[in-house]
């Protein structure tokens, strides 16, 4: 544990004291991570299908059109202890680029292990909806909690579905910030916004509704973390709130280290 804390402190200090050259360094690091392991996703990865426009361009250039390849194999999360050892060895050899890369991989491994732990704590069924664990995903795309995402789906045979996303979901972070900052002003304007501020077990939240997507409930559970519920074919707002309150929000906050 002391070694882990030492290397985390070293990483922070190294980043701060080298701010002037950080942009070029981070680009190289990002390219290196992408080439070696890509995104660490806790499910089978697949190559997205090409669009028609891309295929037409390839054909017109004389290149053959790809007709398959099996996609990508699942990549195991980084081994935290092994990455810490590699970081220490690289640092002793004054190879700071590799030391930082190994520290990044170690932190990514910690995040994925934590995400799996949170998934195990979630209920197998919610409001007569069964969990579809084949859609479970834990994703860590950057070190330092900048984009940890934990994803699970519950559904039935009648097109009713609940999707929960826990962590630092970037697409919802901006939405939540905008709503929490401007909700009072929008409500004061007297216009219909199809959203409002609520609380779930004492935590600030926003609920919104759209005919094509159903209900979306965003709960802020800390400085950077949130829980997002996407509720399709739920009868009404009250059913959404009842479902949200059935989850152990405090337990999730504790595992994420949020106060």
Backbone torsions as a table, in degrees:
resi	resn	phi	psi	omega
1	UNK	NA	-39.5	179.7
2	UNK	-63.6	-40.2	178.7
3	UNK	-62.4	-39.9	179.3
4	UNK	-61.7	-46.7	-179.6
5	UNK	-63.4	-38.7	179.4
6	UNK	-60.5	-46.4	-177.2
7	UNK	-71.5	-33.4	175.8
8	UNK	-64.3	-42.8	177.6
9	UNK	-63.2	-41.3	178.5
10	UNK	-61.0	-42.0	-179.4
11	UNK	-61.5	-44.5	180.0
12	UNK	-63.1	-46.0	-179.0
13	UNK	-63.8	-42.4	-179.6
14	UNK	-61.3	-40.6	-179.2
15	UNK	-66.0	-43.7	-176.6
16	UNK	-67.7	-43.7	-174.3
17	UNK	-77.5	-9.9	178.8
18	UNK	-118.0	36.0	-175.5
19	UNK	-61.4	-35.4	-174.5
20	UNK	-62.5	-34.6	-178.0
21	UNK	-107.5	14.0	-172.1
22	UNK	-69.1	-34.4	-175.5
23	UNK	-63.6	-48.4	179.1
24	UNK	-64.7	-39.5	179.7
25	UNK	-64.3	-45.2	-179.1
26	UNK	-63.8	-35.4	177.9
27	UNK	-64.0	-44.7	177.8
28	UNK	-62.0	-41.4	179.7
29	UNK	-63.9	-42.8	179.6
30	UNK	-62.3	-43.1	178.5
31	UNK	-62.9	-39.5	-179.2
32	UNK	-65.7	-44.2	178.5
33	UNK	-61.3	-44.1	-178.9
34	UNK	-62.0	-40.8	-177.7
35	UNK	-71.4	-34.4	-174.1
36	UNK	-84.8	-50.7	-174.0
37	UNK	-125.8	-17.7	-175.3
38	UNK	65.0	-163.2	176.6
39	UNK	-70.1	137.6	178.1
40	UNK	-87.9	100.9	-176.6
41	UNK	-118.3	129.5	-174.9
42	UNK	-84.5	52.8	172.4
43	UNK	-165.5	171.5	-179.9
44	UNK	-65.6	131.6	179.6
45	UNK	-90.1	153.2	177.3
46	UNK	-141.1	153.2	178.8
47	UNK	-84.8	123.4	-179.8
48	UNK	-62.9	143.0	-178.8
49	UNK	-65.0	145.7	178.0
50	UNK	-74.0	153.8	179.6
51	UNK	-87.2	166.4	-177.0
52	UNK	-61.8	-37.6	-178.7
53	UNK	-61.9	-42.8	179.5
54	UNK	-63.7	-40.9	-179.8
55	UNK	-65.5	-39.9	179.9
56	UNK	-63.9	-40.5	180.0
57	UNK	-63.9	-39.6	-179.2
58	UNK	-65.4	-43.3	-179.4
59	UNK	-63.6	-42.1	-178.1
60	UNK	-66.6	-23.9	179.3
61	UNK	-88.2	-2.3	178.7
62	UNK	91.6	-2.5	179.6
63	UNK	-82.3	145.0	178.1
64	UNK	-70.9	155.0	176.7
65	UNK	-88.7	129.5	179.6
66	UNK	-67.8	132.5	-176.6
67	UNK	-115.3	12.4	177.8
68	UNK	148.5	171.5	-179.4
69	UNK	177.1	-2.6	175.4
70	UNK	86.1	-2.9	178.1
71	UNK	73.6	-157.6	-178.9
72	UNK	-110.6	146.8	177.4
73	UNK	-79.0	156.6	178.8
74	UNK	-67.3	133.0	-179.9
75	UNK	-101.2	127.1	179.4
76	UNK	-67.2	147.6	176.7
77	UNK	-60.2	152.3	178.5
78	UNK	-59.3	142.2	175.0
79	UNK	-77.4	112.7	-172.3
80	UNK	-60.9	-49.0	-177.8
81	UNK	-63.6	-42.1	-179.9
82	UNK	-64.4	-39.7	179.6
83	UNK	-67.9	-35.2	177.2
84	UNK	-66.3	-38.6	177.4
85	UNK	-64.6	-43.2	178.3
86	UNK	-63.3	-38.4	178.6
87	UNK	-63.3	-42.0	-179.8
88	UNK	-65.4	-43.4	179.2
89	UNK	-63.6	-42.2	179.5
90	UNK	-65.0	-38.9	179.5
91	UNK	-66.3	-42.1	178.8
92	UNK	-62.5	-30.2	178.3
93	UNK	-87.9	6.8	-179.1
94	UNK	60.9	27.2	175.9
95	UNK	-98.0	79.1	-170.8
96	UNK	-70.6	-28.3	177.7
97	UNK	-62.5	-47.7	179.1
98	UNK	-69.0	-32.2	178.1
99	UNK	-63.2	-44.2	179.8
100	UNK	-66.6	-40.8	178.9
101	UNK	-60.2	-43.9	-179.9
102	UNK	-65.9	-36.9	176.4
103	UNK	-64.1	-39.9	178.0
104	UNK	-61.3	-44.0	179.7
105	UNK	-64.4	-38.0	178.4
106	UNK	-63.3	-44.6	179.1
107	UNK	-64.8	-37.5	177.5
108	UNK	-62.4	-40.9	177.4
109	UNK	-62.5	-40.6	177.5
110	UNK	-61.9	-44.0	-178.7
111	UNK	-62.0	-42.6	-178.8
112	UNK	-67.5	-40.0	176.5
113	UNK	-61.5	-42.1	178.3
114	UNK	-63.8	-43.3	178.5
115	UNK	-59.1	-41.6	178.1
116	UNK	-64.2	-38.1	178.6
117	UNK	-63.1	-41.5	179.3
118	UNK	-66.9	-40.4	177.7
119	UNK	-58.8	-41.1	179.5
120	UNK	-63.9	-26.3	-178.3
121	UNK	-81.2	-13.0	-177.4
122	UNK	-78.6	149.7	-176.5
123	UNK	-68.8	151.6	178.6
124	UNK	-75.0	-24.6	177.5
125	UNK	-143.2	147.9	-179.9
126	UNK	-138.5	119.5	175.8
127	UNK	50.8	48.7	178.9
128	UNK	66.8	14.0	175.0
129	UNK	-103.0	132.4	-178.7
130	UNK	-93.4	141.5	179.0
131	UNK	-69.0	133.2	173.7
132	UNK	-100.0	86.7	-172.9
133	UNK	-68.7	-13.1	176.3
134	UNK	-67.3	-17.6	178.8
135	UNK	-99.9	6.8	176.8
136	UNK	-61.8	134.0	178.6
137	UNK	-140.8	133.5	168.0
138	UNK	-121.5	121.5	-176.3
139	UNK	-124.9	132.9	172.0
140	UNK	-131.9	110.8	-175.4
141	UNK	-103.9	-13.6	178.3
142	UNK	-148.3	154.8	179.7
143	UNK	-77.7	160.1	172.2
144	UNK	83.6	28.8	175.5
145	UNK	64.2	21.7	-178.4
146	UNK	-80.2	-18.0	176.7
147	UNK	-161.4	65.2	173.0
148	UNK	-93.5	130.7	-178.8
149	UNK	-136.3	129.3	179.4
150	UNK	-120.9	126.3	-166.7
151	UNK	-132.7	132.1	173.8
152	UNK	-145.0	151.6	-179.6
153	UNK	-124.3	137.0	169.9
154	UNK	-119.9	140.1	-179.0
155	UNK	-157.5	169.8	173.5
156	UNK	-129.6	-168.6	-177.9
157	UNK	-89.9	8.9	-176.7
158	UNK	-117.1	28.8	176.6
159	UNK	65.5	20.8	173.6
160	UNK	-98.6	131.5	-173.8
161	UNK	-146.8	141.6	173.9
162	UNK	-121.2	127.4	175.2
163	UNK	-119.5	130.5	178.5
164	UNK	-119.4	135.0	176.3
165	UNK	-125.0	125.5	-176.9
166	UNK	-120.8	139.0	175.1
167	UNK	125.8	-139.3	-177.8
168	UNK	-111.2	71.8	-179.5
169	UNK	-79.3	107.4	-172.7
170	UNK	-57.5	-39.3	-176.4
171	UNK	-66.4	-27.5	179.0
172	UNK	-92.2	-23.2	-179.8
173	UNK	-60.8	-45.5	178.8
174	UNK	-65.5	-38.5	178.9
175	UNK	-64.1	-44.8	-179.5
176	UNK	-64.4	-43.2	179.8
177	UNK	-60.3	-43.8	-179.5
178	UNK	-63.2	-45.2	-177.4
179	UNK	-68.7	-44.3	-179.2
180	UNK	-65.1	-32.4	-178.7
181	UNK	-77.7	-34.3	-170.5
182	UNK	-112.5	-3.4	-174.8
183	UNK	-59.8	-41.8	-179.2
184	UNK	-61.7	-43.0	179.2
185	UNK	-64.6	-42.3	-178.1
186	UNK	-67.5	-40.0	179.3
187	UNK	-66.0	-35.5	-179.4
188	UNK	-69.3	-22.9	-177.6
189	UNK	-72.9	-18.1	177.7
190	UNK	83.1	5.7	179.4
191	UNK	-89.9	154.2	179.6
192	UNK	-79.3	122.0	-174.8
193	UNK	-110.7	-12.3	-177.6
194	UNK	60.5	26.6	172.9
195	UNK	-153.0	160.4	176.0
196	UNK	-159.0	163.5	177.5
197	UNK	-87.7	138.4	178.7
198	UNK	-140.0	-177.7	174.1
199	UNK	-131.2	141.0	175.6
200	UNK	-122.8	110.4	-177.2
201	UNK	52.7	41.7	177.2
202	UNK	85.2	-4.9	-178.9
203	UNK	-95.5	138.5	177.7
204	UNK	-61.9	140.4	-178.8
205	UNK	-150.5	163.8	175.9
206	UNK	-130.4	134.7	175.2
207	UNK	-120.7	137.6	178.0
208	UNK	-136.4	160.1	-179.0
209	UNK	-136.2	140.2	173.5
210	UNK	-141.5	140.1	-176.0
211	UNK	-59.0	-35.5	-174.5
212	UNK	-86.3	-18.7	-178.1
213	UNK	-120.0	-12.2	-178.9
214	UNK	84.6	-146.6	-176.7
215	UNK	-95.6	140.7	171.5
216	UNK	-127.2	123.5	179.7
217	UNK	-117.2	122.7	-178.2
218	UNK	-115.3	119.2	-178.7
219	UNK	-110.7	125.0	175.3
220	UNK	-85.4	123.6	-177.8
221	UNK	-121.8	22.4	178.0
222	UNK	164.3	-166.6	-178.8
223	UNK	-65.8	-37.9	-175.7
224	UNK	-128.9	-10.3	-173.1
225	UNK	-99.6	154.1	177.9
226	UNK	-154.5	162.5	173.5
227	UNK	-120.6	127.4	-177.8
228	UNK	-117.1	124.7	175.4
229	UNK	-107.0	127.0	172.8
230	UNK	-112.6	113.8	-170.3
231	UNK	-115.2	110.2	-178.3
232	UNK	-103.0	130.4	179.5
233	UNK	61.8	35.1	169.0
234	UNK	-83.2	145.0	-171.3
235	UNK	-64.8	-40.2	-174.5
236	UNK	-165.2	178.6	-179.3
237	UNK	-61.0	-40.4	-177.5
238	UNK	-62.6	-37.5	178.6
239	UNK	-65.2	-38.3	177.0
240	UNK	-63.0	-46.4	-178.1
241	UNK	-65.3	-39.4	178.2
242	UNK	-62.5	-42.4	178.4
243	UNK	-63.8	-45.2	-179.4
244	UNK	-61.8	-39.6	-179.3
245	UNK	-71.8	-12.2	179.1
246	UNK	-80.0	-10.9	179.9
247	UNK	-87.5	151.5	178.2
248	UNK	-83.6	79.6	-177.7
249	UNK	-63.4	-41.5	179.8
250	UNK	-62.2	-37.2	178.2
251	UNK	-65.5	-39.9	177.8
252	UNK	-65.2	-43.0	178.1
253	UNK	-59.4	-42.7	-178.3
254	UNK	-63.7	-43.6	-179.8
255	UNK	-65.9	-33.7	178.5
256	UNK	-79.3	-9.4	-179.1
257	UNK	79.9	17.3	179.2
258	UNK	-87.9	149.8	179.8
259	UNK	-101.2	NA	NA
